[in-house]
């Protein structure tokens, strides 16, 4: 199956689009450091999910790595909220997407580890 067909990949693309949307409204001084970190780590998350799909022998490792990036993105979005760069509605949407991704990744990892 192509990575693009995976629900977790499509949901990560949704997260990336969401992050691109929210960071474009950051003040310039934060757009190019905090905003860039959010975007860059979301792209890394997308890449790790793609690798988990391709590299079957190391799938569990790539899923673990993707979870690290997911939690980092979540933390950076929380900082954005605390700094009042995003509103309550936006953080709620972020949590909804992140929670879905976390569940999918953990389920995928559990299924992968069950094969060993």
Residue, then its C-alpha position, 0 to 999 in steps of 0.5 A: x500500500x502506498x503511504x498516501x493511501x494510509x489514513x495516518x498519512x492523510x491525517x498527518x497531511x491534515x495536521x501539516x495543512x493546519x500548521x501551515x494555516x496557523x503559523x502564517x498568522x504568527x508575528x514575523x519574529x515568531x513565524x521564522x523560529x517557532x513557526x518554522x519549528x512546528x512546520x519542520x517537525x510536522x514534515x519530519x513526522x510525515x516522512x517518518x510515517x512514510x518510512x514506517x510504511x516502506x521499511x517493514x523491518x524497522x517499522x516499529x523504530x520509525x513509528x516510535x520516531x514519528x511519535x516523538x515528532x508528534x509529541x514535539x509538534x503538540x508541545x510547540x502548538x501548546x506553547x503557541x497557545x500559551x503565547x496567545x498566538x492561536x485561540x481556543x478553537x484552534x488548539x481544540x482542533x490541533x488536539x483532535x488531529x493529534x489525538x487521532x494520529x497518536x491512536x493510529x500510530x500506537x495501534x499500528x505499532x501494537x500490530x507491528x510488534x505483534x508480528x514479531 
